[in-house]
Amino acid sequence: MAIQHPLTLSFGLLGNIISFLVFLAPVPTFYIIYKRKTAEGFQALPYVIALLSSMLYIYYALLKEEFKEDATFLITINSFGCVVETLYISLFLFYAPKKARISTLTLVFLLNLFGFGLMMLLTHFLATGEMRLKIVGWICLVFSLSVFVAPLGVLRQVIRTKSVEFMPFPLSFFLTLGAVTWFFYGLLIKDYNIAFPNILGFLFGIAQMVLYIVYKNTKKVLEEQPKVQELSEHIIDVVKISSLMCPELSPVVLQPTLDITNDMIEAVQNIIVMAEKTEEAKEAMDIDASTKV
């Protein structure tokens, strides 16, 4: 590694450390997937694009090395990124439902195999020297933006469900911190293909953390709502069954009240009354049948 300015060296090392933590941030998410034995509800797109971004930056770094530009920090962290993202995608494929598995494999083939291979062939045979470096640099810039744009689907899901279950806070925090670090590193070495995408990364990271703060306490409420709905459906089913068994009984209508506790108590009382009437009707039928015999 060539001797660098102390600030450049500091931001490069700090960027590697933070990016290392960014790559490890999804570990709790995949632990949840492992415990549930399913990846349903999670998305593989951010990991597929992150893998492609790491592959592109390794290629870009190797081209920089040809022009005697030090790119050690890019090579080290993106090599680690390729390994980690490959493991994430493999775990996702193992636990994903059939439909999600097929779509993920299609993405990996189109982007990471066919797309990356085609890009390497075209830039190798159709461009030379610094022009090849500039073209690959622009491609890296575009895909770095894609890495930060990819979680937009998760942001939409958070707003729609009002739950941050699928958007871990550590990932958002370290993405924001890493964006700041790599911005200054790219600025110091005058490589705007590295600096510019991290401006957008900083903005998206802030947006994710704001949404997390807004919706972090709504999960419990959302979990309780299905239970109330399930109880209501159960009560309605009991009323329907009792009507079929004893047509002479008038149906019980549950009036909605503001106090859900009173409503539930009243519903239980109605069920008890219906059960007693059903039992009385059954005994009357038995007595009538025995009389006829």
VMD Tcl script that draws the C-alpha trace (Angstrom):
set ca {
  {0.00 0.00 0.00}
  {1.38 3.37 -1.00}
  {1.96 6.05 1.61}
  {-1.16 8.17 1.95}
  {-2.06 11.41 3.67}
  {-2.89 10.76 7.36}
  {-6.50 11.93 6.89}
  {-6.94 9.70 3.83}
  {-5.48 6.76 5.73}
  {-7.73 7.46 8.74}
  {-10.94 7.70 6.70}
  {-9.96 4.62 4.70}
  {-9.44 2.54 7.83}
  {-12.57 3.93 9.47}
  {-14.55 3.26 6.29}
  {-13.38 -0.35 6.28}
  {-14.32 -0.83 9.93}
  {-17.77 0.72 9.52}
  {-18.45 -1.14 6.26}
  {-17.41 -4.35 8.03}
  {-20.13 -3.64 10.61}
  {-22.59 -2.74 7.83}
  {-22.03 -6.11 6.19}
  {-22.60 -7.82 9.56}
  {-25.67 -5.74 10.50}
  {-28.17 -8.13 8.81}
  {-26.98 -11.05 10.98}
  {-29.88 -10.58 13.49}
  {-32.31 -10.57 10.56}
  {-31.00 -13.89 9.30}
  {-31.04 -15.26 12.84}
  {-34.78 -14.49 12.89}
  {-35.13 -16.26 9.53}
  {-33.25 -19.26 10.94}
  {-35.45 -19.39 14.05}
  {-38.66 -19.10 12.02}
  {-37.39 -21.51 9.36}
  {-38.79 -19.20 6.69}
  {-37.69 -16.05 4.84}
  {-41.27 -15.04 4.05}
  {-41.76 -11.28 4.44}
  {-38.10 -10.47 3.81}
  {-36.53 -9.27 0.56}
  {-33.35 -10.55 -1.14}
  {-32.98 -7.61 -3.56}
  {-30.76 -5.45 -1.28}
  {-28.31 -8.34 -0.81}
  {-28.20 -9.20 -4.51}
  {-27.46 -5.59 -5.47}
  {-24.94 -5.20 -2.63}
  {-23.10 -8.29 -3.92}
  {-23.04 -6.85 -7.44}
  {-21.77 -3.51 -6.09}
  {-18.91 -5.26 -4.25}
  {-17.98 -7.21 -7.38}
  {-17.95 -4.03 -9.46}
  {-15.81 -2.12 -6.98}
  {-13.25 -4.93 -6.86}
  {-13.00 -4.74 -10.66}
  {-12.76 -0.95 -10.44}
  {-10.07 -1.16 -7.75}
  {-7.99 -3.58 -9.81}
  {-8.13 -1.18 -12.76}
  {-7.01 1.67 -10.47}
  {-4.04 -0.46 -9.38}
  {-2.98 -0.73 -13.03}
  {-2.57 3.07 -13.05}
  {-0.53 3.01 -9.83}
  {-3.43 4.36 -7.79}
  {-3.69 2.74 -4.40}
  {-7.01 0.89 -3.97}
  {-6.18 -1.42 -1.09}
  {-9.09 -0.25 1.07}
  {-11.56 -0.86 -1.76}
  {-10.22 -4.35 -2.43}
  {-10.19 -5.50 1.22}
  {-13.68 -4.40 2.23}
  {-15.39 -5.40 -1.02}
  {-13.75 -8.84 -0.96}
  {-15.22 -9.33 2.49}
  {-18.53 -7.99 1.18}
  {-18.63 -10.55 -1.64}
  {-18.17 -13.41 0.83}
  {-20.74 -12.16 3.33}
  {-23.41 -11.23 0.77}
  {-23.01 -14.65 -0.90}
  {-23.66 -16.30 2.48}
  {-26.74 -14.12 3.06}
  {-28.19 -14.95 -0.35}
  {-27.50 -18.66 0.18}
  {-29.33 -18.63 3.54}
  {-32.22 -16.69 2.01}
  {-32.54 -19.24 -0.82}
  {-32.48 -22.10 1.67}
  {-35.38 -20.73 3.76}
  {-37.33 -18.80 1.11}
  {-40.72 -19.97 -0.25}
  {-40.64 -21.46 -3.74}
  {-41.80 -18.29 -5.50}
  {-39.27 -16.06 -3.70}
  {-36.51 -18.61 -4.34}
  {-37.16 -18.63 -8.08}
  {-37.28 -14.83 -8.30}
  {-34.05 -14.51 -6.29}
  {-32.22 -17.05 -8.44}
  {-33.41 -15.16 -11.51}
  {-32.02 -11.90 -10.09}
  {-28.68 -13.50 -9.25}
  {-28.36 -14.94 -12.75}
  {-29.38 -11.75 -14.56}
  {-27.38 -9.29 -12.45}
  {-24.46 -11.07 -10.80}
  {-23.62 -13.61 -13.50}
  {-24.88 -12.44 -16.88}
  {-24.85 -8.68 -16.20}
  {-21.45 -8.53 -14.52}
  {-19.87 -10.91 -17.03}
  {-21.23 -8.91 -19.98}
  {-19.96 -5.65 -18.46}
  {-16.46 -7.08 -18.01}
  {-16.34 -8.37 -21.61}
  {-17.58 -5.10 -23.12}
  {-15.27 -2.86 -21.11}
  {-12.31 -5.16 -21.76}
  {-12.70 -5.34 -25.54}
  {-14.38 -2.01 -26.37}
  {-12.42 0.36 -24.09}
  {-8.76 0.78 -23.21}
  {-6.63 2.66 -20.71}
  {-8.18 5.51 -18.74}
  {-11.41 5.34 -20.75}
  {-12.05 1.83 -19.40}
  {-11.38 3.08 -15.85}
  {-13.81 5.98 -16.31}
  {-16.56 3.76 -17.74}
  {-16.24 1.22 -14.93}
  {-16.15 4.09 -12.42}
  {-19.46 5.44 -13.73}
  {-20.99 1.96 -13.62}
  {-19.86 1.63 -10.00}
  {-21.40 4.99 -9.23}
  {-24.78 3.93 -10.66}
  {-24.84 0.66 -8.78}
  {-23.75 2.32 -5.54}
  {-26.83 4.49 -5.89}
  {-28.84 1.31 -6.47}
  {-27.57 -0.12 -3.19}
  {-28.96 2.89 -1.34}
  {-32.19 2.96 -3.38}
  {-32.86 -0.78 -2.91}
  {-34.22 -0.37 0.67}
  {-36.97 1.92 -0.65}
  {-39.18 -1.17 -0.88}
  {-38.59 -1.76 2.82}
  {-39.41 1.90 3.59}
  {-42.70 1.51 1.70}
  {-43.47 -1.64 3.66}
  {-42.74 0.12 6.97}
  {-45.11 2.97 6.09}
  {-47.83 0.58 4.89}
  {-47.68 -1.82 7.86}
  {-46.57 0.74 10.45}
  {-44.05 -1.84 11.65}
  {-40.22 -1.78 11.63}
  {-39.90 -5.54 11.98}
  {-38.24 -5.89 8.57}
  {-36.00 -2.81 8.85}
  {-33.30 -3.38 11.49}
  {-32.02 -0.15 13.06}
  {-28.31 -1.19 13.20}
  {-28.21 -1.52 9.42}
  {-29.71 1.94 8.91}
  {-27.36 3.50 11.45}
  {-24.17 1.98 10.05}
  {-25.19 2.73 6.47}
  {-25.52 6.40 7.41}
  {-22.21 6.48 9.29}
  {-20.44 4.59 6.49}
  {-21.82 6.97 3.88}
  {-20.29 9.95 5.72}
  {-16.91 8.21 6.07}
  {-16.64 7.06 2.45}
  {-17.76 10.47 1.21}
  {-14.78 12.14 2.88}
  {-12.44 9.35 1.75}
  {-13.53 9.78 -1.88}
  {-13.24 13.55 -1.53}
  {-9.70 13.35 -0.18}
  {-8.44 11.07 -2.97}
  {-10.46 13.08 -5.53}
  {-12.44 10.04 -6.65}
  {-16.00 11.29 -7.10}
  {-17.22 7.86 -8.15}
  {-16.79 6.99 -4.48}
  {-17.78 10.32 -2.91}
  {-20.95 11.24 -4.81}
  {-23.14 8.13 -4.19}
  {-22.60 8.45 -0.46}
  {-24.44 11.77 -0.39}
  {-27.59 9.91 -1.37}
  {-26.66 7.11 1.01}
  {-26.54 9.59 3.89}
  {-30.02 10.98 3.01}
  {-31.61 7.51 2.75}
  {-29.96 6.42 5.99}
  {-31.43 9.41 7.82}
  {-34.86 8.66 6.32}
  {-34.70 5.05 7.56}
  {-33.76 6.08 11.09}
  {-36.55 8.68 11.22}
  {-39.11 6.04 10.15}
  {-37.75 3.64 12.75}
  {-38.23 6.23 15.50}
  {-41.77 7.01 14.28}
  {-43.01 3.40 14.02}
  {-40.91 1.48 16.56}
  {-43.71 1.43 19.19}
  {-46.58 0.38 16.90}
  {-45.70 -3.30 16.59}
  {-47.51 -4.37 19.77}
  {-50.74 -2.68 18.71}
  {-50.64 -4.35 15.30}
  {-50.07 -7.74 16.90}
  {-53.11 -7.37 19.16}
  {-55.55 -6.39 16.41}
  {-55.74 -9.81 14.68}
  {-56.58 -11.44 18.03}
  {-59.63 -9.21 18.49}
  {-60.71 -9.84 14.91}
  {-60.28 -13.58 15.39}
  {-62.49 -13.49 18.52}
  {-65.21 -11.56 16.68}
  {-65.20 -14.06 13.80}
  {-65.41 -16.92 16.29}
  {-68.46 -15.38 18.01}
  {-70.18 -14.82 14.66}
  {-69.54 -18.47 13.70}
  {-71.10 -19.68 16.99}
  {-74.22 -17.60 16.32}
  {-74.54 -19.07 12.82}
  {-74.18 -22.64 14.11}
  {-76.76 -22.14 16.85}
  {-79.22 -20.74 14.30}
  {-78.82 -23.85 12.16}
  {-79.32 -26.20 15.11}
  {-82.37 -24.37 16.49}
  {-84.18 -22.30 13.83}
  {-86.83 -21.23 16.35}
  {-84.28 -19.25 18.30}
  {-84.01 -15.61 17.33}
  {-80.51 -14.59 16.21}
  {-78.44 -12.55 18.62}
  {-77.18 -9.27 17.24}
  {-73.98 -7.91 18.78}
  {-74.12 -4.16 18.92}
  {-70.74 -2.40 18.62}
  {-69.78 -0.35 21.67}
  {-66.95 1.94 22.45}
  {-65.91 -0.28 25.35}
  {-64.55 -3.47 23.79}
  {-64.34 -5.20 27.19}
  {-68.10 -4.81 27.81}
  {-68.76 -5.96 24.26}
  {-66.76 -9.16 24.80}
  {-68.52 -9.85 28.15}
  {-71.92 -9.34 26.56}
  {-70.99 -11.67 23.69}
  {-69.93 -14.41 26.12}
  {-73.20 -14.02 28.02}
  {-75.15 -14.35 24.77}
  {-73.28 -17.54 23.92}
  {-74.10 -19.00 27.35}
  {-77.79 -18.14 26.95}
  {-77.87 -19.74 23.50}
  {-76.17 -22.87 24.79}
  {-78.78 -23.20 27.57}
  {-81.65 -22.70 25.13}
  {-80.10 -25.21 22.74}
  {-79.85 -27.78 25.54}
  {-83.48 -27.15 26.57}
  {-84.66 -27.51 22.95}
  {-82.75 -30.77 22.60}
  {-84.30 -32.19 25.80}
  {-87.76 -31.16 24.62}
  {-87.21 -32.97 21.31}
  {-86.03 -36.11 23.15}
  {-89.13 -36.08 25.41}
  {-91.39 -35.58 22.39}
  {-89.72 -38.46 20.54}
  {-90.03 -40.81 23.53}
  {-93.73 -39.90 23.94}
  {-94.46 -40.79 20.33}
  {-92.71 -44.14 20.73}
}
mol new
graphics top color blue
foreach p $ca { graphics top sphere $p radius 0.5 }
foreach p [lrange $ca 0 end-1] q [lrange $ca 1 end] { graphics top cylinder $p $q radius 0.2 }
display resetview
